[in-house]
Amino acid sequence: MVTTATPTAVPSGRAPLAVRVLGDTHALGRRLPQLLGGLALYGASMALMLRSGLGLDPWDVLHQGLQRALGLTVGAWVTICGALVLLLWIPLRQRPGLGTVANVLVIGAAMDLTLTVVGEVGALPARIALMTAAVLLNGLASGLYIGARLGPGPRDGLMTGLHRRTGRSLRLIRTGIELTVLAAGILLGGTAGVGTVVYALAIGPLVQFFLPWCTAPGPGQTSRKG
């Protein structure tokens, strides 16, 4: 059971450490399982995308390129890169949440676990279907873990931190980061293709669709109902 001190118990008007790390803990009994489930589904969707062989999202192109160049598993590189990106938060003065740490620990492990269960797919129609399912699942998974409101992922936090420090637009910063990691991944032997383009075009609208249905209510709010 997670407990937090009340704000009145903290001198100088600062929020208690648990609140500052976890964020609003209202309905944490729902939000923590939602966070972990969303992250696990996210890792599974990345594995399905890889098995389709039709191209990966930019960060996974980098992860796969590192795996091909240096060994280890793709999931291990997801975890390593997440931890390294988290270190970049320090000069940006970003504050991680529980969801940030869970993002680093869960997604890569879930990806590797899914890869051990789902084998290679040969026929092109099956690969297209697998890629489509992976992108849809990724949109739902993103809505779930973002909607849990327990902290951004390391890469999202890097984007928002750079935005705050430089004053540049989020769109420009995100595009610059993703083009950089995509180029590095291709140079290392990662797979970019039609799936990369489909993901780039579809993931924003999908997250926008799923997020209202997945966002956990705050104090005094009720969740959206169909």
DOLUMRO-580399 format. One record per atom (N, C-alpha, C, O): residue in one letter; x, y, z. Coordinates in steps of 0.1 Angstrom, whole numbers, plus 5000, padded with zeros to 4 digits. Example, Ala and Ser with C-alpha at 12.3 -4.5 7.8 and 13.67 -1.06 7.14 Angstrom:
A513249435078
A512349555078
A513249675078
A514249675085
S512849785071
S513749895071
S512950005079
S513450115080
//
This chain:
M500949885000
M500050005000
M500950125000
M501950135007
V500650224992
V501350354991
V500750454999
V499550484998
T501450515008
T500950625017
T501750745015
T502950735012
T501150865016
T501850985015
T501551075027
T500451065033
A502451165030
A502151265041
A501251365035
A501251395023
T500551425044
T499651535040
T500451665038
T501451685045
P500051755029
P500751875027
P500951965039
P501952035040
T500051955049
T500152035061
T501251995070
T501752065078
A501751865068
A502851815076
A504251865071
A505251835077
V504251935060
V505551975054
V505752125056
V504952205051
P506852165062
P507152305064
P507552375051
P507752305041
S507552505051
S507952585041
S507152585028
S507452635018
G505952515029
G504952515018
G505252425007
G504552424997
R506352345007
R506652254997
R505852124998
R505552085009
A505552064986
A504851944986
A505751834992
A506951834990
P505151734998
P505951625004
P506651544992
P506151544981
L507751474996
L508551404986
L507651314978
L507851304966
A506851234985
A506051134977
A505151194967
A505051144956
V504551304971
V503651374961
V504551434949
V504051424938
R505651484953
R506551544942
R507051434933
R507251464921
V507251314937
V507751214929
V506651144922
V506651114910
L505551104929
L504451034923
L503451114916
L502651064908
G503451244919
G502351334914
G501151314923
G501251254934
D499951354918
D498751344925
D498451194927
D498351114917
T498351144940
T498151004942
T496650964943
T496350854947
H495751054939
H494351014939
H494050894930
H494550894919
A493350804935
A492950684928
A494250604923
A494250554912
L495350604931
L496550534927
L496250384925
L497050324918
G495250334932
G494950194931
G494550154916
G494750044912
R494050254909
R493750234895
R494850274886
R495250204877
R495550384890
R496550444881
R497750354880
R498350344869
L498250294891
L499450214890
L499250094882
L500150074873
P498250014883
P498049904874
P497849944859
P498349884850
Q497250064857
Q497050114844
Q498350154838
Q498650124826
L499250214846
L500550254841
L501350124837
L501950124826
L501450024846
L502249904843
L501649834831
L502349784823
G500249824831
G499649754819
G499949824806
G500249764796
G499849964806
G500150034794
G501650024790
G501850014778
L502550024799
L503950004796
L504249864790
L505049854781
A503649764796
A503749634791
A503249614777
A503849554768
L502049674774
L501449674761
L502349754751
L502449714740
Y502949854756
Y503849934747
Y505049854743
Y505349854731
G505649784752
G506749694749
G506349584739
G507049554730
A505149524742
A504649424733
A504449474719
A504749414709
S503849594718
S503549654705
S504849684697
S504949664685
M505949724704
M507249744698
M507749614692
M508349604681
A507549504700
A508049374695
A507249324683
A507849274674
L505949344683
L505149314671
L505649394659
L505649344648
M505949514661
M506349604650
M507749544644
M507949544632
L508549504653
L509849444649
L509649314641
L510249294631
R508749234646
R508449104639
R507849124625
R507949034617
S507149234623
S506549264610
S507649284599
S507349254588
G508749334603
G509849354594
G509649464584
G510249464573
L508749554587
L508349654577
L508849794582
L508449894576
G509649804592
G510149924596
G509649954611
G508649914615
L510550024618
L510250054632
L510150204634
L510450284626
D509650244646
D509650384649
D511050434652
D511950344654
P511350564651
P512750604651
P513650554662
P514750514660
W513050564675
W513850514686
W514150364685
W515250324689
D513250284680
D513450144679
D514450114667
D515150014668
V514450194657
V515550184647
V516850194653
V517750124650
L517050294662
L518250304670
L518550184679
L519650134679
H517550144686
H517750024695
H518149904687
H519049834691
Q517449884676
Q517849764668
Q519249774662
Q519949684661
G519549904657
G520949924652
G521949894662
G523049844659
L521749944675
L522749914686
L522849764688
L523949714691
Q521749694688
Q521749554690
Q522549484679
Q523349394682
R522349524667
R523149464656
R524549494656
R525449414652
A524949614661
A526249654661
A527049614673
A528249574672
L526349604685
L527049584697
L526649454705
L527249424715
G525549394700
G525049274707
G523949314718
G523349414717
L523749224727
L522649234737
L521349214729
L521349194717
T520249234736
T518849224730
T518349364727
T518849464732
V517349374718
V516749504715
V516149564728
V516349684730
G515449474735
G514849524748
G515849574758
G515649674765
A517049514758
A518149564767
A518549704763
A518849784771
W518649724750
W519049864745
W517949964748
W518150084750
V516649914747
V515550004751
V515750054765
V515650174768
T516149964774
T516349994788
T517550084790
T517550184797
I518650044783
I519950124785
I519750264780
I520150364786
C519150284768
C518950414762
C518050494771
C518250614772
G516950434776
G516050504785
G516750554797
G516550674801
A517650474803
A518450524815
A519450634811
A519550734818
L520050624799
L520950724795
L520250864792
L520750964796
V519050854786
V518250974783
V517851034797
V517751154798
L517550944806
L517151004819
L518251084826
L517951174833
L519451044823
L520651124829
L520651264823
L521151354829
L520151274811
L520151404804
L519151504811
L519151624809
W518251444819
W517251524827
W517951614837
W517451714841
I519151564842
I519751634853
I520151774850
I519751864857
P520851804839
P521151944835
P519852024831
P519852144832
L518851954827
L517652014823
L516652044835
L515652114834
R517051994847
R516352004859
R514951954858
R513952004863
Q514851844851
Q513551764850
Q513451674862
Q514451624867
R512251664867
R511951574879
R511251454875
R510151464870
P511851334877
P511151214872
P509951174882
P509951214893
G509051104876
G507951044884
G508050894884
G508950834879
L507150834891
L507150684892
L506950624878
L507650524875
G506150694870
G506050644856
G507250654848
G507450574839
T508150754851
T509350764844
T510350644847
T510850594837
V510450614859
V511250494863
V510750364858
V511450284853
A509350354859
A508750234854
A508950214839
A509050104834
N508850324832
N509050324817
N510450264814
N510550184805
V511450304821
V512750254819
V512850104821
V513450024814
L512250054832
L512349914837
L511449824829
L511749704828
V510249864825
V509149774821
V509249754806
V509049634801
I509349854798
I509149844783
I510049754777
I509649664769
G511349764780
G512349674773
G512149534777
G512249444769
A511849504790
A511649364794
A510349314787
A510449194783
A509349384786
A508149344779
A508349314765
A507849224759
M509149394759
M509549374744
M510249244743
M509949164734
D511249224751
D512049094749
D511248974752
D511348874745
L510348984762
L509448874765
L508548844753
L508348724750
T507948944747
T507048924736
T507848864724
T507348774717
L509048904722
L509848854711
L510148704713
L510348634703
T510248654725
T510448514727
T509148434724
T509248314722
V508048494725
V506748424723
V506348434708
V505848334702
V506548554702
V506048574688
V507248554679
V508248614680
G507048454669
G508148424660
G508148514648
G507348604647
E509048484638
E509048554626
E507848534618
E507248424618
V507448634610
V506248624601
V506748634587
V507448724583
G506348534578
G506848534565
G505948604554
G506448694547
A504748574554
A503848614543
A503548764545
A503348814556
L503648844533
L503448984534
L502149034539
L502149124547
P501048964536
P499749014542
P499748994557
P499249084564
A500348894562
A500448874577
A501348974583
A501049024594
R502349014576
R503249114581
R502649254582
R502749334591
I501849284571
I501049414571
I500049414582
I499949514589
A499349304584
A498349294595
A499049314609
A498549374618
L500249244610
L500949254623
L501449404625
L501349454637
M501949464615
M502349604616
M501149694620
M501249784629
T500049674614
T498849754617
T498349734631
T498049834638
A498349614635
A497949584649
A498949644659
A498549694670
A500249644656
A501249694665
A501049844666
A501149894678
V500749914655
V500650064656
V499350094665
V499350184673
L498250024662
L497050044670
L497250014685
L496850094693
L497949904688
L498249874702
L499149974708
L498950004720
N500050024701
N500950124706
N500250254709
N500450324720
G499250294701
G498450414704
G497650394717
G497550484725
L497050274719
L496250244731
L497250244743
L496850294753
A498350174741
A499350164753
A499750304757
A499950334769
S500050394747
S500450524750
S499350604758
S499650674768
G498150584754
G497050644761
G496950604775
G496650674784
L497150474777
L497050414791
L498150464800
L497850504811
Y499450464795
Y500450504805
Y500550654806
Y500950704817
I500250734796
I500250874797
I499050914806
I499151004815
G497850844804
G496650874811
G496750844826
G495950894834
A497650754830
A497850724844
A498450844852
A498250844864
R498950944845
R499451064851
R500451044863
R500351104874
L501450954860
L502450924870
L503850964866
L504850914871
G503951044856
G505251094851
G505451054837
G505050944833
P506151144829
P506451114815
P507551014813
P508350994823
G507650954801
G508750864798
G510050954797
G509951074795
P511150884797
P512450964796
P512551044783
P513051154784
R512150984772
R512251064759
R511251174758
R511651284753
D510051164764
D509151274764
D509651384773
D509451504770
G510151344785
G510751444794
G511951514788
G512051634791
L512751444780
L513851514773
L513251624764
L513851734763
M512251594757
M511651684747
M511051804755
M511351924751
T510251784765
T509651894772
T510751974780
T510652094781
G511851914785
G512851984791
G513652074782
G513952184785
L513952024770
L514652104760
L513752224756
L514152334753
H512452194755
H511452304751
H511452414761
H511552534758
R511452374774
R511452474785
R512752554785
R512752674788
R513952484783
R515252554784
R515552634772
R516252734774
T515152594760
T515552664748
T514452754743
T514752854735
G513152734746
G512052814741
G511652774727
G510752834722
R512252674721
R511852624708
R510552544709
R510252494720
S509852534698
S508552464698
S508752314701
S509752254697
L507752254707
L507752114709
L507852034696
L508651934696
R507152074686
R507252004673
R508652004667
R509051904662
L509252124668
L510652134663
L511552044670
L512451974664
I511452044684
I512451964692
I512151824690
I513151744688
R510851774690
R510651634688
R511051584674
R511651484673
T510851664664
T511251634651
T512751614650
T513351524644
G513451714656
G514951714656
G515451584663
G516451524658
I514951554675
I515351434682
I515151314674
I516051224673
E513951294669
E513551174662
E514351154649
E514751044645
L514551264642
L515451254630
L516851214633
L517451144626
T517351264644
T518751234648
T518851094652
T519751024647
V517951034660
V518050894664
V517750804652
V518350694651
L516850844643
L516550764632
L517750754623
L518150644618
A518450864620
A519650864612
A520750774618
A521450694612
A520950794632
A521950714639
A521550564638
A522450474636
G520350534639
G519850394639
G520050334625
G520550214624
I519750404615
I519950354601
I521450324599
I521850224593
L522350424603
L523750404601
L524250274608
L525250214604
L523650244620
L524050124627
L523449994622
L523749884627
G522550004612
G521849884607
G520449864611
G519949754608
G519849964617
G518449944621
G517549944609
G517849994598
T516249894611
T515349884599
T514349994599
T513550014608
A514450074589
A513450184586
A512650144573
A513350084564
G511450174573
G510650134561
G509250194561
G509050294568
V508350124555
V506950174554
V506350184568
V505550274571
G506750094577
G506150094590
G506650214598
G505850264606
T507850264595
T508350394601
T507450504597
T507050594606
V507050514584
V506150624580
V504750604585
V504150704590
V504250484585
V502850464590
V502850504605
V501850564609
Y503850464613
Y503850494627
Y503950654629
Y503150704637
A504750714621
A504950864623
A503650934620
A503251034627
L502850884610
L501650954606
L500450914615
L499551004617
A500450794621
A499250744628
A499350764643
A498250774649
I500550764649
I500550764663
I499950884670
I499350864680
G500151004664
G499651124671
G498051114671
G497551134682
P497451094660
P495951084660
P495450974669
P494450984676
L496150854669
L495750744678
L495850784693
L494850754700
V496950844697
V497050884711
V495950984714
V495350974725
Q495751074705
Q494651174708
Q493351114709
Q492451164717
F493051004702
F491750934703
F491650854716
F490650864723
F492750784720
F492650694731
F492750774745
F492250734755
L493550884745
L493850944757
L492650994766
L492650964778
P491651054760
P490451094768
P489850974775
P489250994786
W489850864769
W489150744774
W490050674785
W489550594793
C491350704785
C492350634794
C492750724805
C493450674814
T492550854805
T493050944815
T492350924828
T491150934829
A493150894839
A492550864852
A492050994858
A492751104856
P490950994865
P490451124870
P491251174882
P491851094889
G491251304883
G491951364895
G490851384906
G489751334904
P491251444917
P490351464928
P489151544923
P489251644916
G487951494927
G486751564924
G486251534909
G485251594905
Q486951454902
Q486551424888
Q486051284887
Q486251204895
T485351254876
T484951124873
T485551084859
T485751174851
S485850954857
S486350914844
S485350924833
S484150924836
R485850944821
R484850954810
R484250824807
R484850714808
K482950834804
K482150704802
K481550714788
K481250824783
G481450594782
G480850584768
G479350594769
G478750594758
//
